[in-house]
Amino acid sequence: MNYRNLISITLLSFALSAPQLFAAGGDDSADAAKSLGISFSNGTSSTLILERDGKRYQVDVATKTVQEIGPGADPAPAPAPPAEPAAALFQQNCAACHGAGGKGLAAVHTPDFTNPAFQRSLSDHNIVDAIRNGKGGGRMPAWSGRLTDTQIGSLSTYIRTFAGRPGGASSSSGQPQESRNTIYEPGDDVLFSLPTGRPVDEHGLYVNFAHRFPYDAAFTGPARGGELFGLDNFALASLGLRYGVTDRLSVSIFRSPTEIGRPIQFMAAYNILDEHHEDPLNVTVRVSIEGQNNFRKSYTQNIEGIFSRSITSRGQFYVVPTLSFDARALAQATGFTSADIPDLPGVNTFSIGFGAAYDILPTVALVAEVIPTLLNSGELGIHRPAYSFGIQKKLFRHAFTLGLTTSPGVTVSQRAGTRAEFLGEPSADTPGGLFFGFDLMRQIY
């Protein structure tokens, strides 16, 4: 008899008889099975013995296979389940970013699971939490809802095997340790205006939008609610593109609008140190040049160092010293022609930005920054340091930040300027002069 037909007959017989078998109890069930030529194998719920035309067959319903067995012979044991179900889960869901062997991929900055030092830095809770809730501002998606708790637990255990350590990180007493060297993943290239030095993917392409609403304070003045706290007023909208030449070297172009001098900024950045590579901190150097009136005049050259260090996996602080040559004061253009953009003398300046980010939820961070100008601030009309704070939502390859600030500028030389400088009102950079702004970052490749 053809085995395919035999399987079909068996399945049909079993389906037709199932109600009788389940409804029957004890001897009745055995009699019903015997009348159909069916007996059941011990130790498995997917294999049965079928007798047809004087021959005995072992039928595995799960795998749809049939094997003829001799009279009175013991059925062959059912095939064992895959020895490493977690390994299959890892290959299906994780290997594309973490590598088939768990060594990570430099292009997407994933860690090396085969590194014992990295494994020691993680507790079992860290691994489970990363799989369940994601991390890196969405660069690693959350698998909660797509994998069961059992699957997440098995993946966590399997990840330990890459370094030959089936258990979690532990102290000399054998008690689990919390992570001692966890790394924070910033969600955007900037906190609000201050850069984070966030590394890029090789050949990655990023779009940066920035909107500032400096013409009306958010909470001071009449009809704040009617004007939606200044958001109904005119915005300074800036747009930039950033490209990862390698995973360390990136180039970018950025433009701000006519009302603030329509500067175009060209930049190159290089990541020298990276906590992901077991360095003690992150260090990035950036050099840039910007020219007003669409890069036709009033050129400013900038050199920056971006130093950052993770506080925990949930927080990071930043120090950004910046030297600008021939920086110009923030001044409003009087119109849209080239002659309406003022020609102002250049001033060499030095500023140091300080900032911090802290995740209050896996994909939500609080950010804050202050940028005091230490050299020639008076010549630029800066009375008080520019500062900003806000809340940032981080999703996979996206970030949105809504904040309050006293600085309308977003290019390197303009970010330390204030609303008082821009509007010519000395008191406009006090807390009462805070205004709304937002940033939007998207990685499109």
C-alpha positions in Angstrom: 0.0 0.0 0.0 1.2 3.5 -0.8 2.5 5.2 2.4 0.9 8.5 1.5 -2.5 6.8 1.2 -1.8 5.0 4.4 -1.2 8.2 6.3 -4.3 9.7 4.9 -6.4 6.6 5.9 -4.9 6.6 9.3 -5.5 10.3 9.9 -9.1 10.0 8.6 -9.7 6.9 10.8 -8.3 8.6 13.8 -10.3 11.8 13.2 -13.5 9.9 12.8 -13.0 7.8 15.8 -11.6 10.5 18.1 -15.0 11.5 19.6 -15.7 7.8 20.4 -12.2 7.3 21.8 -12.3 10.4 24.0 -15.9 9.8 25.1 -15.2 6.1 25.9 -13.5 5.2 29.1 -11.3 2.3 30.2 -12.2 -0.9 28.3 -14.6 0.8 25.9 -11.7 3.0 24.5 -9.4 0.0 24.2 -12.1 -2.0 22.3 -12.8 0.9 19.9 -9.1 1.2 19.1 -8.7 -2.5 18.6 -11.7 -2.5 16.2 -9.9 0.1 14.1 -6.6 -1.8 14.1 -4.9 0.9 16.2 -2.7 0.7 19.2 -0.7 3.4 20.9 3.0 3.5 21.6 4.2 4.1 25.2 6.1 7.3 25.9 4.9 9.3 23.0 1.7 11.2 22.2 2.3 11.4 18.4 3.0 7.8 17.4 0.5 5.0 16.9 0.6 1.4 15.6 -1.7 0.6 12.7 -2.5 -3.0 11.4 -3.6 -3.3 7.8 -3.6 -6.4 5.6 -1.7 -8.5 8.1 1.1 -5.9 8.4 2.0 -3.6 11.2 3.0 0.0 10.6 4.4 2.7 13.0 2.8 6.0 12.1 4.2 9.3 13.4 1.4 11.8 13.1 3.6 14.8 13.9 6.2 14.2 11.2 3.8 12.4 8.8 6.1 9.4 8.4 5.3 5.6 8.2 7.7 2.7 9.1 6.8 -0.9 8.6 7.6 -3.0 11.7 7.6 -6.8 12.1 5.0 -8.7 14.1 5.5 -8.3 17.8 8.4 -5.9 17.3 8.7 -3.0 19.6 8.1 0.3 17.8 11.1 2.5 17.1 11.5 5.3 19.6 10.1 8.7 18.5 12.6 11.1 17.2 14.1 13.3 19.9 13.2 17.0 19.8 15.9 19.4 18.7 18.7 19.5 21.2 19.0 23.3 21.1 15.6 24.9 20.5 17.1 28.2 21.8 19.8 28.0 19.1 17.1 27.9 16.5 15.4 30.9 18.1 18.7 32.8 18.1 19.4 32.1 14.4 15.9 33.1 13.4 15.6 36.3 15.4 19.0 37.4 16.6 21.8 36.3 14.3 21.1 39.0 11.7 22.4 41.7 14.1 24.5 39.6 16.6 26.1 37.2 14.2 25.5 33.5 13.8 28.3 32.8 16.3 27.4 35.6 18.7 30.5 37.6 18.0 28.5 40.7 17.1 28.7 42.8 14.0 30.8 46.0 13.9 28.5 47.6 11.4 25.6 47.7 13.9 27.7 48.0 17.0 26.5 44.8 18.6 28.6 43.3 21.4 30.7 40.2 21.3 28.9 37.5 23.4 32.0 35.2 23.2 34.0 37.8 25.2 34.1 36.6 28.9 34.7 40.1 30.1 31.6 41.3 28.5 29.6 38.4 29.9 30.9 39.1 33.4 29.6 42.7 33.0 26.0 41.4 32.6 23.6 39.9 35.1 21.0 37.4 33.9 18.4 40.2 34.6 20.2 42.5 32.2 20.0 40.0 29.4 16.4 39.1 30.0 15.4 42.8 30.3 17.3 43.7 27.0 15.5 40.9 25.1 12.1 41.7 26.6 12.2 45.5 26.4 14.8 46.3 23.8 17.6 48.8 24.3 19.8 51.3 22.5 16.9 53.7 21.9 15.2 51.2 19.7 18.2 49.9 17.9 17.4 46.6 19.4 13.7 46.0 19.3 11.6 44.7 22.2 10.7 41.1 21.8 8.0 41.1 24.5 4.7 40.0 22.9 6.6 38.3 20.0 8.4 35.7 22.1 7.0 34.0 25.2 8.6 34.3 28.6 9.9 30.8 28.2 11.5 31.5 24.9 13.1 34.7 26.3 14.4 32.8 29.2 15.9 30.1 27.0 17.5 32.7 24.8 19.1 34.3 27.9 20.5 31.0 28.9 21.7 30.2 25.4 23.5 33.6 25.2 25.6 32.6 28.2 26.9 29.5 26.3 28.8 31.6 23.8 31.5 32.3 26.3 31.3 28.8 27.7 29.5 30.0 30.8 26.0 28.4 31.3 25.3 30.5 34.4 25.1 34.2 35.0 27.7 36.6 36.2 28.5 35.9 39.9 30.6 37.1 42.7 33.2 34.9 44.5 30.4 34.0 46.9 28.3 32.6 44.0 25.6 35.2 44.3 24.5 36.9 41.1 26.0 40.3 40.5 24.4 43.3 38.8 26.1 44.7 35.9 29.3 46.7 36.7 30.0 48.1 33.3 26.8 48.6 31.5 26.7 51.0 28.6 24.1 53.6 27.8 22.8 54.0 24.3 21.9 57.6 23.4 18.8 57.8 21.2 19.8 60.9 19.1 22.9 62.6 17.7 22.1 65.5 20.1 20.7 65.9 23.6 18.9 69.0 22.4 21.6 71.0 20.8 24.7 69.5 22.5 26.1 66.5 20.5 26.2 63.1 22.1 28.9 61.6 19.9 26.6 58.7 19.1 28.4 56.3 16.7 26.9 55.6 13.3 26.4 52.5 11.3 28.8 52.0 8.4 27.0 53.4 5.3 24.1 54.5 7.5 22.1 57.5 6.5 20.5 59.8 9.1 18.1 62.7 8.8 18.0 65.4 11.5 15.2 68.0 11.8 15.3 70.8 14.4 12.5 73.3 15.1 12.8 76.3 17.5 10.1 78.8 18.4 12.0 81.7 19.8 9.7 84.6 19.0 7.4 84.0 22.0 8.2 82.7 25.4 6.4 79.5 26.4 4.9 80.7 29.7 5.5 84.5 29.9 3.2 87.0 28.2 -0.5 87.2 27.3 -2.6 84.5 25.7 0.0 81.7 26.1 -2.7 79.0 26.0 -4.3 80.6 23.0 -1.0 80.6 21.1 -0.3 77.1 22.2 2.6 78.3 24.4 4.4 79.8 21.4 4.0 76.8 19.1 1.5 78.7 16.9 4.2 81.3 16.1 6.9 81.2 13.5 9.5 78.4 13.8 13.2 78.3 12.9 13.4 75.0 11.0 16.7 73.3 10.3 17.5 70.2 8.3 20.6 68.0 8.2 21.9 64.7 6.7 24.6 62.5 8.3 26.4 59.6 6.6 28.5 56.9 8.1 31.6 56.4 5.9 32.7 53.7 8.4 31.4 52.8 11.8 33.8 55.4 13.2 34.0 58.1 10.5 30.9 60.2 9.5 30.3 63.3 7.4 27.3 65.6 7.6 25.7 68.7 6.1 23.3 71.0 8.0 21.3 74.1 7.1 19.4 76.6 9.2 16.9 79.1 7.9 17.2 82.7 6.5 15.9 84.3 9.7 19.1 83.2 11.5 21.5 83.9 8.6 20.8 80.7 6.6 24.2 79.1 7.5 25.2 75.8 5.8 27.5 73.7 7.9 29.9 70.9 6.7 31.3 68.5 9.2 33.5 65.4 9.7 33.4 63.4 12.9 35.6 60.5 14.1 35.0 58.2 17.1 38.3 57.6 18.8 37.2 55.7 21.9 34.0 53.7 22.4 32.7 52.0 25.6 31.4 49.2 23.4 35.0 48.3 22.7 35.8 48.2 26.4 37.3 51.7 26.4 36.8 53.6 29.7 34.8 56.4 28.0 33.6 57.6 24.6 35.6 60.2 22.8 34.7 61.8 19.4 36.4 64.6 17.6 34.5 66.8 15.1 35.7 69.5 12.8 33.3 71.7 10.8 33.0 74.9 8.8 29.9 76.9 8.4 29.1 79.9 6.1 26.2 82.2 6.2 24.0 83.1 3.2 24.1 79.5 1.9 27.9 79.3 2.5 28.8 82.5 0.7 30.1 84.7 3.5 30.9 85.0 7.3 32.7 81.7 7.6 33.3 80.0 11.0 35.6 77.1 11.7 34.9 74.8 14.7 36.8 72.1 16.6 34.9 70.0 19.2 35.8 67.2 21.5 32.8 65.1 22.8 33.5 63.2 26.0 30.9 60.9 27.5 30.6 58.1 30.0 27.8 55.8 31.0 26.6 56.2 34.6 24.6 53.0 34.3 22.9 51.4 31.4 20.2 54.0 32.0 22.2 57.2 32.0 25.2 59.1 30.5 26.8 62.4 31.0 28.6 64.6 28.5 31.3 67.2 28.3 31.8 69.1 25.0 34.6 71.7 24.8 34.3 73.7 21.6 36.7 76.2 19.9 35.1 78.4 17.2 37.1 80.8 15.0 35.3 83.9 13.7 32.0 83.1 15.3 29.2 85.6 14.6 26.6 86.9 17.0 23.0 85.6 16.5 21.2 88.3 14.5 17.9 88.3 12.7 17.9 88.9 9.0 15.6 91.7 7.9 14.5 90.0 4.7 15.1 87.2 2.3 17.7 88.7 0.0 21.5 88.4 0.5 21.7 92.1 1.5 19.2 91.4 4.3 21.6 89.1 6.1 23.9 91.3 8.3 27.7 91.2 7.9 29.1 91.0 11.5 32.7 90.8 12.6 34.0 87.4 13.6 35.1 86.6 17.2 37.0 83.6 18.5 35.1 81.9 21.2 35.6 78.9 23.6 32.7 77.2 25.3 32.2 74.0 27.3 28.9 72.2 27.1 27.7 69.9 29.9 24.8 67.5 29.5 23.2 64.4 30.8 20.5 61.9 29.7 18.7 59.4 31.9 16.2 56.8 30.8 13.1 56.9 33.0 11.6 54.1 30.9 13.3 51.8 28.4 12.4 54.1 25.5 11.9 57.4 27.3 14.7 59.7 28.5 15.1 63.0 30.3 17.8 65.2 28.8 19.4 68.4 30.0 22.3 70.6 28.9 24.0 73.9 29.6 26.6 75.7 27.4 28.6 78.5 29.0 30.8 80.6 26.7 34.0 81.2 28.5 35.8 83.4 25.9 34.4 86.6 24.3 30.8 86.0 25.4 30.3 89.7 25.9 31.4 90.5 22.3 28.6 88.3 21.1 26.0 89.7 23.4 25.7 86.5 25.5 24.6 87.5 29.0 23.9 84.1 30.4 24.7 80.5 29.4 22.3 78.8 26.9 20.5 75.9 28.5 17.9 73.4 27.5 16.0 70.4 29.0 13.4 68.1 27.6 12.0 64.6 27.2 13.0 62.2 24.5 11.1 59.3 23.0 13.4 56.6 21.4 12.2 54.0 18.9 14.0 51.8 16.5 16.1 54.1 14.3 13.9 57.1 15.4 14.1 59.7 18.2 11.8 62.6 19.0 12.7 65.2 21.6 10.5 68.0 22.9 12.1 70.6 25.1 12.4 74.1 26.5 15.5 76.1 25.7 17.0 79.6 25.7 19.0 79.1 22.4 17.5 79.4 18.9 20.8 78.2 17.3 21.6 74.6 16.4 24.8 74.8 14.4 28.1 74.4 16.3 28.9 78.1 16.5 25.3 79.2 17.1 24.1 76.7 19.7 25.7 78.7 22.6 23.9 81.9 21.5 20.7 82.9 23.4 17.3 84.3 22.7 18.4 87.6 24.3 21.2 87.8 21.7 18.9 86.9 18.8 16.0 89.3 19.8 18.2 92.1 21.2 16.4 91.8 24.5 18.8 91.4 27.5 16.2 89.7 29.7 15.0 87.2 27.0 17.4 84.5 28.2 16.1 84.3 31.8 13.9 81.4 32.9 10.9 83.5 31.9 12.2 83.6 28.3 12.3 79.8 27.8 10.6 78.7 24.6 9.7 75.4 23.0 11.6 73.4 20.4 11.8 69.9 19.1 14.2 67.6 17.4 13.5 64.6 15.1 16.0 62.0 14.1 15.5 59.2 11.7 17.9 56.6 10.3 16.6 55.9 6.8 19.3 53.3 5.9 
